[in-house]
């Protein structure tokens, strides 16, 4: 069995992110480590990372937010008076995309799990499956999930018994508020199990509107992504 570890130079960042998620997002240590292990797999904790993904769109930041998701992050950062590369801003944005604002609950089950779980492996798998949606995301034993699980477990060991120190002072962030929109990995409608249509532009706005209607829902389109789902009147 492969042994997964976190580079010594990145252990402080791992501890910082775990503590931020516990303090500001209410996650358990296990839930936070599951998320943080995924981040290490995505970018090695480099919040400035900007690459061209397999779909030929830019993927940026800790979670490698892709395409419109990345543009949403940039808009959110601007609203906070921050650069999109700011680590705390990205963590606040992650929390925002997970929160239930009573209008859109696609990720509420995932968020609730991350706030209650005592299983690092399950947290890692579910965050990969529902949020990151990387290659092999739906297979617990895929190479991607095996690696992410290994990183998450290494982080859990490091922050609970390894004496890792955070690379900065974690403070309470009270600025996160508001709703969320359709983002990567989110199943847009109850009963729809297809997660690949994470953004309307992937299937065209007209087709997307038709799809919304076929699901018995009414969508309010702002720009190029769905901002709100409500029952058809």
C-alpha positions in Angstrom: 0.0 0.0 0.0 1.4 3.4 -1.0 2.3 5.7 1.8 1.1 9.3 1.4 2.7 12.3 3.1 2.6 16.0 3.0 5.8 17.9 2.1 7.3 19.4 5.3 7.2 22.9 3.7 3.4 22.5 3.2 2.5 21.2 6.6 2.0 24.6 8.1 -0.5 25.5 5.3 -2.3 22.3 5.9 -2.8 23.1 9.6 -3.9 26.6 8.8 -6.5 25.5 6.4 -7.8 22.8 8.8 -8.1 25.3 11.6 -9.8 27.9 9.4 -12.4 25.4 8.3 -13.0 24.3 11.8 -13.3 27.9 13.2 -15.1 29.6 10.3 -17.0 26.8 8.6 -17.9 24.6 11.6 -16.3 21.5 10.2 -15.1 18.6 12.4 -11.3 17.9 12.3 -12.1 14.9 10.2 -14.3 16.9 7.8 -11.7 19.7 7.5 -8.9 17.2 6.8 -11.0 15.5 4.1 -11.3 18.9 2.3 -7.7 19.8 2.9 -6.4 16.6 1.5 -8.4 17.3 -1.7 -6.8 20.7 -1.9 -3.3 19.3 -1.6 -4.1 16.9 -4.5 -5.5 19.8 -6.5 -2.8 22.5 -6.1 -0.4 21.6 -3.3 -1.9 24.4 -1.2 -0.9 27.1 -3.8 -3.7 29.6 -3.8 -2.1 31.4 -6.8 -2.1 28.4 -9.1 -3.7 29.1 -12.5 -3.6 26.3 -15.1 -5.5 25.3 -18.2 -7.6 22.4 -17.4 -8.6 19.4 -19.6 -11.6 21.4 -20.8 -9.3 24.2 -22.0 -10.6 26.6 -19.3 -8.6 28.2 -16.6 -8.7 26.4 -13.2 -7.5 28.5 -10.3 -6.9 28.4 -6.6 -7.1 25.9 -3.8 -9.9 23.9 -5.3 -9.0 24.7 -8.9 -12.3 26.4 -9.6 -12.9 26.0 -13.3 -14.3 28.4 -15.9 -17.3 30.3 -14.6 -16.5 29.0 -11.1 -13.2 30.8 -11.2 -14.8 34.0 -12.5 -17.2 33.8 -9.6 -14.3 33.5 -7.2 -12.7 36.6 -8.7 -16.0 38.5 -8.4 -16.3 37.5 -4.8 -12.7 38.5 -4.0 -13.3 41.9 -5.6 -16.4 42.4 -3.5 -14.2 41.8 -0.4 -11.6 44.2 -1.7 -9.1 41.3 -2.1 -7.2 39.6 -4.8 -8.5 36.3 -5.9 -5.2 34.7 -4.9 -5.8 35.6 -1.2 -6.0 32.3 0.8 -8.6 33.4 3.3 -10.8 34.8 0.6 -10.7 31.4 -1.2 -11.6 29.6 2.0 -14.5 32.0 2.6 -15.6 31.5 -1.0 -15.5 27.7 -0.4 -17.7 28.1 2.7 -20.1 30.3 0.7 -20.5 27.7 -2.0 -21.2 25.0 0.6 -23.8 27.0 2.6 -27.5 26.5 2.5 -29.1 29.9 1.9 -32.6 28.4 2.0 -32.9 28.9 -1.7 -30.5 26.4 -3.1 -29.6 23.2 -1.2 -27.6 21.1 -3.6 -24.6 20.9 -1.4 -26.3 20.9 2.0 -25.9 17.2 2.6 -22.2 17.4 1.9 -21.8 20.4 4.1 -23.7 18.7 6.9 -21.5 15.7 6.6 -18.3 17.8 6.8 -19.7 19.4 10.0 -20.6 16.1 11.7 -18.3 13.3 10.4 -15.7 11.4 12.4 -14.5 9.6 9.3 -11.7 11.2 7.4 -11.8 8.8 4.4 -15.6 9.4 3.9 -15.1 13.2 4.1 -12.3 13.0 1.5 -14.4 10.8 -0.8 -17.6 12.8 -0.6 -15.8 16.2 -1.1 -14.1 14.7 -4.2 -17.3 13.2 -5.5 -19.7 16.1 -4.9 -17.4 19.2 -5.1 -14.2 18.5 -7.0 -15.6 16.0 -9.4 -12.2 15.0 -10.7 -11.5 12.0 -12.9 -12.6 8.9 -11.1 -14.6 10.9 -8.6 -17.4 8.4 -8.2 -15.1 5.4 -7.5 -13.9 5.1 -4.0 -10.9 3.0 -5.1 -9.9 5.1 -8.1 -6.3 6.4 -8.1 -7.6 9.9 -7.6 -9.7 9.0 -4.5 -7.0 6.7 -3.1 -4.4 9.5 -3.3 -6.8 12.1 -1.8 -7.8 9.8 1.0 -4.1 9.2 1.7 -3.3 12.9 1.9 -6.4 13.5 4.1 -5.3 10.8 6.5 -1.8 12.1 6.6 -3.0 15.6 7.4 -5.3 14.2 10.1 -2.4 12.5 11.7 -0.2 15.6 11.4 -2.6 18.0 13.0 -3.8 15.7 15.7 -0.6 13.9 16.8 2.2 15.2 14.6 2.6 18.6 16.2 2.1 20.6 12.9 2.0 24.3 13.5 -0.1 26.6 11.4 1.8 29.0 9.1 -0.3 31.9 10.2 -2.8 33.1 12.8 -6.3 32.0 12.1 -9.0 34.5 12.9 -12.8 34.5 12.7 -14.2 35.6 9.3 -17.6 37.1 9.6 -17.9 38.4 6.1 -19.4 35.3 4.4 -23.0 35.7 3.6 -25.4 35.4 0.6 -26.5 32.7 -1.8 -24.7 30.3 -4.1 -25.0 29.5 -7.8 -24.6 26.4 -9.9 -21.0 25.3 -9.6 -18.8 22.4 -10.5 -20.1 19.0 -9.2 -23.5 20.3 -8.2 -26.5 18.3 -9.3 -28.8 21.2 -10.4 -32.2 19.7 -9.7 -33.7 17.1 -7.4 -34.0 13.8 -9.2 -31.3 14.7 -11.7 -28.2 12.5 -11.2 -26.2 14.0 -14.0 -23.5 16.3 -12.6 -21.6 17.1 -15.8 -24.0 20.0 -16.6 -22.4 22.1 -13.9 -22.7 25.4 -15.9 -25.5 26.4 -18.4 -23.0 27.4 -21.0 -21.9 23.8 -21.3 -25.2 22.9 -22.9 -26.2 26.3 -24.2 -28.6 28.7 -22.5 -31.6 27.7 -24.6 -31.1 24.0 -24.0 -30.5 24.7 -20.4 -33.8 26.6 -20.1 -35.5 23.7 -21.8 -33.9 21.3 -19.4 -35.0 23.4 -16.4 -38.6 23.4 -17.7 -38.5 19.6 -18.3 -37.6 19.1 -14.7 -40.6 21.1 -13.5 -38.5 23.9 -12.3 -38.2 27.6 -13.1 -34.7 29.1 -13.4 -33.7 32.7 -13.1 -30.6 33.2 -15.3 -28.2 35.9 -14.4 -25.2 36.2 -16.8 -24.3 32.7 -17.7 -25.1 30.7 -14.6 -28.2 29.8 -12.7 -28.7 31.8 -9.5 -31.9 30.5 -8.2 -34.1 27.4 -8.5 -37.8 27.6 -7.5 -40.9 25.5 -8.2 -42.6 26.3 -11.5 -45.7 28.4 -10.9 
